[in-house]
Amino acid sequence: MEGNEETKESKAVRDIHNILEEIHISIGDKHSLEKEELIEDLQEAMLKLLKIKTGGSEIVRSARRNAVARLYMAVDLLEHWPECRPLEECTMENCQVIDHIDQISAEVEPMKQELLLSLASDCPEVSHYTRLAKALNAVQLRLDAVEACGRETIRAYRRASVQRVSLLLRFLDHAGEMGIGFVPSVEENVGGVGNLLDTAPLADVRETLRDANLLKAEMLGLCHSTNISETPTETAIQEEEHETLEFAMEDEGKRHQTLSGLQRQLLALQGRLDAVQTGRNPYVRQERRRAVLEVQALLSHGDLLHALEEWKIKTGSENEDVQPAHPAEVIVWKVLQQLCGLQRQVLSFSGRHGDKDYLFLEELLTTQLLALDAVETHGDRSARDVRRSAVTTAQGMLSYLDLKSDDIDD
């Protein structure tokens, strides 16, 4: 068992290395292209890193967090890099000084590229940052030595070049001393350090997620849940397959009203999540995605409860005008009953990918998908539509189960 865990850990570390290698190549290839394209590549790489499952390994968690922090630093550098704007009017005397400034500044761009490549490296060396810092300090001294001769135009032009050097020095300083999960925050203060995991938007998302969990507990309390057996036996599976929807509240009207109220509150939470400004922070983006899918899963469960109740009323009606349902549709609705019970268990799942309960739920969901695939609708539109909906529900539950096993940094 320990060997398997070591293999998973090694694979996760290798996946992190491969993502960094890909973005390292991308930075080299896109040196002369638009910075927005490179920023998008960096953003995509950070999201890929956050999807790597740590399996509880602190080694993987630390490697992933450090990699995300360095790539975020690269994004921050690109976003705040001052563009060099040529002077509109330049006298002969001014142009000689400007050309001299440009010659010195031309050495800065390759250093920026070198820093970006270093940030995307698997194991950047502090000595490398130190060498770059020395070279930049030398460039800064040469820029300071350029005589402006009292001309504000030249002084402003030189100042812009010095700002680029100062920005690189500030990032180099933090790159060498960066703590896990920390990146420089240019907007807060000069040389300030911000924490990707300690931001107001992330706190808002997590507060919304806590509210969603409270609503989930109330929604699941409307029904009798079925616990997962420690050892999946034939009897347990048969009980799961023949489970019927039993409502905890005898007052159907009150239950329906409560469920509708919960769904309205969930829609309000969805609105709160839509209003969150994620910015470039990959942790906020990933956690918001998780929260949105959590809310959507609860809304889906509420919709399924309503649909099953309507089906129960329809099939229990003694009205002769009501056409009997097609046999295929009846079969699909029975599967949906099983899926409703499984959905409650999936919503309650809090384990990791590969856990016994995870594998058991995954197997049961796959079994229901196979059962739906075997249903012959014989061209009946109603049966076909409800089967399509049931397949979508089951597939969504599998995706949600996989998401639940993700582990974002605490």
ChimeraX attribute file (.defattr): number of C-alpha atoms within 10 A of each C-alpha:
attribute: neighborCount
match mode: 1-to-1
recipient: residues
	/A:1	6
	/A:2	7
	/A:3	8
	/A:4	9
	/A:5	13
	/A:6	12
	/A:7	12
	/A:8	17
	/A:9	21
	/A:10	14
	/A:11	14
	/A:12	23
	/A:13	18
	/A:14	13
	/A:15	16
	/A:16	23
	/A:17	19
	/A:18	13
	/A:19	18
	/A:20	24
	/A:21	16
	/A:22	13
	/A:23	21
	/A:24	19
	/A:25	12
	/A:26	16
	/A:27	22
	/A:28	13
	/A:29	11
	/A:30	12
	/A:31	14
	/A:32	8
	/A:33	10
	/A:34	9
	/A:35	16
	/A:36	12
	/A:37	11
	/A:38	20
	/A:39	21
	/A:40	13
	/A:41	16
	/A:42	24
	/A:43	19
	/A:44	14
	/A:45	21
	/A:46	28
	/A:47	16
	/A:48	16
	/A:49	22
	/A:50	23
	/A:51	14
	/A:52	19
	/A:53	20
	/A:54	25
	/A:55	18
	/A:56	12
	/A:57	14
	/A:58	11
	/A:59	14
	/A:60	22
	/A:61	22
	/A:62	15
	/A:63	20
	/A:64	26
	/A:65	21
	/A:66	19
	/A:67	27
	/A:68	32
	/A:69	26
	/A:70	26
	/A:71	24
	/A:72	27
	/A:73	23
	/A:74	24
	/A:75	23
	/A:76	19
	/A:77	22
	/A:78	16
	/A:79	12
	/A:80	12
	/A:81	15
	/A:82	13
	/A:83	9
	/A:84	12
	/A:85	8
	/A:86	10
	/A:87	12
	/A:88	5
	/A:89	8
	/A:90	13
	/A:91	8
	/A:92	8
	/A:93	8
	/A:94	16
	/A:95	14
	/A:96	12
	/A:97	17
	/A:98	23
	/A:99	11
	/A:100	12
	/A:101	20
	/A:102	18
	/A:103	11
	/A:104	15
	/A:105	22
	/A:106	12
	/A:107	13
	/A:108	21
	/A:109	14
	/A:110	12
	/A:111	17
	/A:112	23
	/A:113	14
	/A:114	16
	/A:115	22
	/A:116	22
	/A:117	21
	/A:118	20
	/A:119	24
	/A:120	27
	/A:121	18
	/A:122	18
	/A:123	11
	/A:124	16
	/A:125	13
	/A:126	14
	/A:127	10
	/A:128	14
	/A:129	20
	/A:130	15
	/A:131	10
	/A:132	18
	/A:133	20
	/A:134	12
	/A:135	14
	/A:136	22
	/A:137	14
	/A:138	12
	/A:139	20
	/A:140	21
	/A:141	11
	/A:142	14
	/A:143	20
	/A:144	14
	/A:145	9
	/A:146	15
	/A:147	12
	/A:148	17
	/A:149	10
	/A:150	8
	/A:151	10
	/A:152	10
	/A:153	15
	/A:154	21
	/A:155	15
	/A:156	12
	/A:157	18
	/A:158	21
	/A:159	14
	/A:160	17
	/A:161	22
	/A:162	22
	/A:163	14
	/A:164	22
	/A:165	22
	/A:166	15
	/A:167	19
	/A:168	21
	/A:169	23
	/A:170	18
	/A:171	25
	/A:172	23
	/A:173	17
	/A:174	18
	/A:175	24
	/A:176	15
	/A:177	12
	/A:178	18
	/A:179	13
	/A:180	17
	/A:181	20
	/A:182	23
	/A:183	26
	/A:184	27
	/A:185	18
	/A:186	17
	/A:187	11
	/A:188	10
	/A:189	10
	/A:190	11
	/A:191	16
	/A:192	13
	/A:193	16
	/A:194	17
	/A:195	14
	/A:196	21
	/A:197	17
	/A:198	13
	/A:199	13
	/A:200	13
	/A:201	21
	/A:202	22
	/A:203	13
	/A:204	17
	/A:205	27
	/A:206	18
	/A:207	13
	/A:208	22
	/A:209	21
	/A:210	13
	/A:211	15
	/A:212	22
	/A:213	18
	/A:214	11
	/A:215	18
	/A:216	22
	/A:217	12
	/A:218	14
	/A:219	19
	/A:220	19
	/A:221	14
	/A:222	17
	/A:223	17
	/A:224	15
	/A:225	19
	/A:226	13
	/A:227	13
	/A:228	18
	/A:229	12
	/A:230	10
	/A:231	10
	/A:232	12
	/A:233	10
	/A:234	9
	/A:235	9
	/A:236	15
	/A:237	15
	/A:238	10
	/A:239	13
	/A:240	18
	/A:241	18
	/A:242	13
	/A:243	17
	/A:244	14
	/A:245	17
	/A:246	12
	/A:247	15
	/A:248	14
	/A:249	14
	/A:250	9
	/A:251	9
	/A:252	12
	/A:253	10
	/A:254	11
	/A:255	17
	/A:256	17
	/A:257	10
	/A:258	15
	/A:259	20
	/A:260	15
	/A:261	12
	/A:262	20
	/A:263	20
	/A:264	13
	/A:265	16
	/A:266	22
	/A:267	15
	/A:268	14
	/A:269	20
	/A:270	19
	/A:271	12
	/A:272	14
	/A:273	22
	/A:274	13
	/A:275	11
	/A:276	16
	/A:277	16
	/A:278	19
	/A:279	9
	/A:280	16
	/A:281	21
	/A:282	23
	/A:283	23
	/A:284	25
	/A:285	19
	/A:286	19
	/A:287	20
	/A:288	24
	/A:289	14
	/A:290	20
	/A:291	23
	/A:292	21
	/A:293	18
	/A:294	22
	/A:295	25
	/A:296	17
	/A:297	20
	/A:298	23
	/A:299	20
	/A:300	17
	/A:301	24
	/A:302	20
	/A:303	15
	/A:304	19
	/A:305	21
	/A:306	15
	/A:307	14
	/A:308	18
	/A:309	14
	/A:310	12
	/A:311	14
	/A:312	13
	/A:313	11
	/A:314	15
	/A:315	14
	/A:316	9
	/A:317	11
	/A:318	9
	/A:319	9
	/A:320	7
	/A:321	7
	/A:322	10
	/A:323	9
	/A:324	10
	/A:325	13
	/A:326	14
	/A:327	14
	/A:328	20
	/A:329	21
	/A:330	16
	/A:331	18
	/A:332	24
	/A:333	19
	/A:334	17
	/A:335	19
	/A:336	26
	/A:337	20
	/A:338	21
	/A:339	26
	/A:340	23
	/A:341	22
	/A:342	26
	/A:343	29
	/A:344	21
	/A:345	19
	/A:346	23
	/A:347	20
	/A:348	17
	/A:349	16
	/A:350	13
	/A:351	14
	/A:352	21
	/A:353	19
	/A:354	13
	/A:355	11
	/A:356	16
	/A:357	21
	/A:358	20
	/A:359	13
	/A:360	18
	/A:361	21
	/A:362	18
	/A:363	13
	/A:364	17
	/A:365	21
	/A:366	15
	/A:367	12
	/A:368	21
	/A:369	20
	/A:370	12
	/A:371	14
	/A:372	20
	/A:373	12
	/A:374	9
	/A:375	16
	/A:376	15
	/A:377	18
	/A:378	11
	/A:379	8
	/A:380	14
	/A:381	12
	/A:382	14
	/A:383	23
	/A:384	18
	/A:385	12
	/A:386	17
	/A:387	25
	/A:388	14
	/A:389	14
	/A:390	21
	/A:391	19
	/A:392	13
	/A:393	21
	/A:394	21
	/A:395	15
	/A:396	17
	/A:397	23
	/A:398	19
	/A:399	12
	/A:400	19
	/A:401	24
	/A:402	16
	/A:403	17
	/A:404	21
	/A:405	19
	/A:406	18
	/A:407	18
	/A:408	16
	/A:409	14
	/A:410	4
